[in-house]
Amino acid sequence: MEKNRAAKIYAAIIGLGRIASLLEEDSRREKPCTHAGAIAANPDCVLAGGSDIDEERRRLFAERWAVPVYADAEEMIRAQNPQILVIAAHPDSHYHYCRLAAACGVPVVICEKPLADTLVAARKIAALASHGEKGRGPIIITNHERRYSADYVKAREILASEKLGRLLSVRAVLCMGMNRRLIDVLWHDGTHLADALMFLTGSVLKHHRTRSLRRGAKLGASTGTAWLEGELLGPGPRQKPAETPVPVIIEIGAGRDHLVFEMEFSCERGRLRIGNGVFEVWESGESPYAEKFRSLKKTEETFEGPTGYFANMLGDAVACVREPGRRPVSSAADGLAVIEYLNSVKTWR
């Protein structure tokens, strides 16, 4: 038993809801699509246990994965001694569990997005992570899954190569159903959008002002549309930033009966569109509609096949266990940059 444990990396999960396990039952999602699914599918890992204060979720998790479950997270950590701890509980508990992981000597933490529910808590988590990257605490991964998704990695390479020319502007759209409050859409799903914009361009996203068609509207509204105006500027955490700030406009809308998560990058000689179910590259060429003009034509370049988003994220965590001090692809610093942006978007102005 001890020999087998030494050969494997043990992982445990706090919070046994949708992203931890339940979404694995969705037949239309690419698998694995949850933390438990990714751990179970990784030959280097063993799913050691799960913790949740909800008895029904513990029951479902134990039945699905045949592992021990606990009502108390600290009891689970001390009993199972995981090398990877996944925190998939509510954001207001993330700092508490990150501190617990540090106190218990857990080497790697995967923290669900948003990194925290407040800027103060996010900064504290980032401070813990900075100690981890120096070998004095846990390495903390923020689960901004698109950093691990093969289609987004390909899109980043296209933009960085400047095959479409210099990036000039960005438009993005985020609509997540009929009646959700815009502030909830921003904090829950806008975390992925904001991080993807920064990841794809190697820049930092800044907010300037918010516009709405309804005068005096607030972020708490569950109707209408908001436009967040800002810019991408450097230096970003990873890539060479744009030479000059790039203007960005993000549309967040309620009242739609469908989901939209898309970004369009407008460049000197073309454009790139990417999002849920979207990957398009357009290039400039001689216009078939008017003499002495150029038009955009969609190329045959696209993306097909699995993205590996959850599998690659867990692979990064495994590498962090084996390489103490490694900086993960999606770090706590990256998560903090998103919280700083979200925190700056407060009320319509």
Secondary structure, DSSP 8 states (H G I E B T S, - for coil): -HHHHHHSEEEEEE--STTTTGGGG-TTS-S--SHHHHHHH-TTEEEEEEE-S-HHHHHHHHHHH---EES-HHHHHHHH--SEEEE-S-GGGHHHHHHHHHHTT-SEEEE-SSS-SSHHHHHHHHHHHHHHHTTSS-EEEE--GGGG-HHHHHHHHHHHHTTT-SEEEEEEEEEE-SS--HHHHHHHTHHHHHHHHHHHHTSEEEEEEEEESSTT--TT-SSSEEEEEEEEES--SSS---SS-EEEEEEEE-S-SSEEEEEEEEETTEEEEEETTEEEEEEEEE-SSSTT-EEEEE-S----S---HHHHHHHHHHHHHHSTT---SSBHHHHHHHHHHHHH--S--
